[in-house]
Amino acid sequence: MSIKTKIAKLGAVVATGAALTVLGSGAAFAGSNGQQLKFYDHQGDTYSISVAGYNQNGQWTTACFNTPNTDNYIGGWWWKGDLTWTGHSQSSCSGYDTTPQKWTTVPVSQSSDWWGITQ
């Protein structure tokens, strides 16, 4: 076997190992430093929610999310610890409150990435 062939095979093994490490790491860290929110609108009258709580870095954060569906996955925002939320009758957290302020405690770690909140 030539030197070129040995180097090529070694490179393939290293590349495969690196790819497996990257692909496997997503599942290993799922839900390990906060959760994303899943809002279930069983009343059918809530078109946005305002949320306040701690993010994955331990910083107090507030945000408004439109919730046009019955099941609303609010991805890209990670929460942990004490969290409050209020439902609103219109998008952009306007209109009247459909759900008065509610509290929940979002676990730092769980097997899923999603923490469910419902009216």
Residue pairs with C-beta under 8 A, 6 or more apart in sequence:
30 111
30 112
30 113
31 109
31 110
31 111
31 112
31 113
32 108
32 109
33 56
33 78
33 80
33 108
33 109
34 55
34 56
34 78
34 79
34 80
34 106
34 108
35 78
35 79
35 80
35 106
35 107
35 110
35 112
35 113
35 114
35 115
36 73
36 74
36 75
36 76
36 77
36 78
36 79
36 113
36 114
36 115
37 51
37 65
37 73
37 74
37 77
37 79
37 114
37 115
37 116
37 117
38 71
38 72
38 73
38 74
38 114
38 115
38 116
38 117
39 46
39 49
39 65
39 67
39 71
39 72
39 74
39 85
39 116
39 117
39 118
40 70
40 71
40 72
40 116
40 117
40 118
40 119
41 67
41 69
41 70
41 71
41 72
41 87
41 118
41 119
42 70
42 118
42 119
43 98
43 99
43 119
44 70
45 87
45 89
45 98
46 67
46 87
46 88
46 89
46 98
46 99
46 119
47 66
47 67
47 68
47 88
47 89
47 90
47 91
47 95
48 64
48 65
48 66
48 67
48 87
48 88
48 90
48 91
48 92
48 93
48 94
49 64
49 65
49 67
49 85
49 86
49 87
49 88
49 93
49 99
49 117
50 62
50 63
50 64
50 85
50 86
50 88
50 93
51 62
51 63
51 64
51 65
51 74
51 77
51 79
51 83
51 84
51 85
52 60
52 61
52 62
52 63
52 83
52 84
52 85
53 60
53 61
53 79
53 80
53 81
53 82
53 83
53 84
53 106
54 60
54 61
54 79
54 80
54 81
54 82
54 83
55 61
55 77
55 78
55 79
55 80
56 78
56 79
56 80
61 77
61 79
63 77
64 92
64 93
65 72
65 74
65 77
66 91
66 92
67 74
67 87
68 91
73 114
79 106
79 115
80 106
80 107
80 108
81 105
81 106
81 108
82 103
82 104
82 105
83 103
83 104
83 105
83 106
84 101
84 102
84 103
84 104
85 99
85 101
85 102
85 104
85 117
86 93
86 97
86 99
86 100
86 101
86 102
87 97
87 98
87 99
87 119
88 94
88 95
88 96
88 97
88 98
89 95
89 96
89 97
89 98
98 119
99 119
102 117
104 115
104 117
106 115
107 115
